[in-house]
Amino acid sequence: MGTQFRRLSCALGVVAVVGVLCPAASFAGDPDCSQEEPFTPFDTIDGDNPVTMQNGRVIELRASNKSKCAWGRISYGTPGEEIWTDRKDPSANEHEGFLGYTRIDSGSAKYTDAFKNDGKVMRACGSSQGVIECTGWF
């Protein structure tokens, strides 16, 4: 019973810390988004798309003109590696981070949910072996 209680306490502590550090983080995509007619935008600002990390992982922002949404993808990864998207107003310095945060649970690739980018710019970020890299803003 003591071990189960400690595990539950630890899990609740992690949830509380994430809630405090990332209160505006949305892990579920926008309801009107779809990943129909996807493309990889190459005309990004302040960085490349896709980005190949030093260990070979590929972080990529994908988008759909049909739904005006974008999402992130990590490829050539291993379970536990992370992917998320950030979104901001083009004229702002602050951004909404960790949108669609997810991890590779099996296999070597994972997509985030899609989020509206109409009037905003977005980028994809990934974490592998303690290193975070992001695409340029699109």
RAQUI-V384773 format. One line per field, one symbol per residue. phi: phi as a letter, one per 20 degrees, with the letter a starting at -180 (. if undefined). psi: psi as a letter, one per 20 degrees, with the letter a starting at -180 (. if undefined). burial: I if it has 9 or more other ideal C-beta (glycine too) atoms within 8 Angstrom, else O. A space follows every 50 residues. Layout:
# RAQUI-V384773
phi: ???
psi: ???
burial: ???
This chain:
# RAQUI-V384773
phi: .ffffffffffffffffffffcfefdeefffeecdflfbdfeeedlqebf ddfgenfddbedbcffdlcbbdbdcmdcgofdbbcdcbfgedeecedmfm gbcfebmcbbdefecfcfncdcbdcccblnddccffec
psi: hgghggggggghgggggghghlhjpohprphjqrkqlqropimrplrror porhjiqppppqrohgilrqrqppqkaqpiqqqrqqqrphjqhqrprkpj prqphqbjqqqrrqqpjoirqqqqqqppljppqqrrp.
burial: OOOOOOOOOOOOOOOOOIOOOIOOIOIOIIOOIIIOOOOIIOOIOOIOII IOIOOOIIIIIIIIOOIOIIIIIIIOIOIOIIIIIIIIOOOOOOOIOIII IIIIOOOOIIIIIIIIIOOIIIIIIIIIOOIOOIIIII
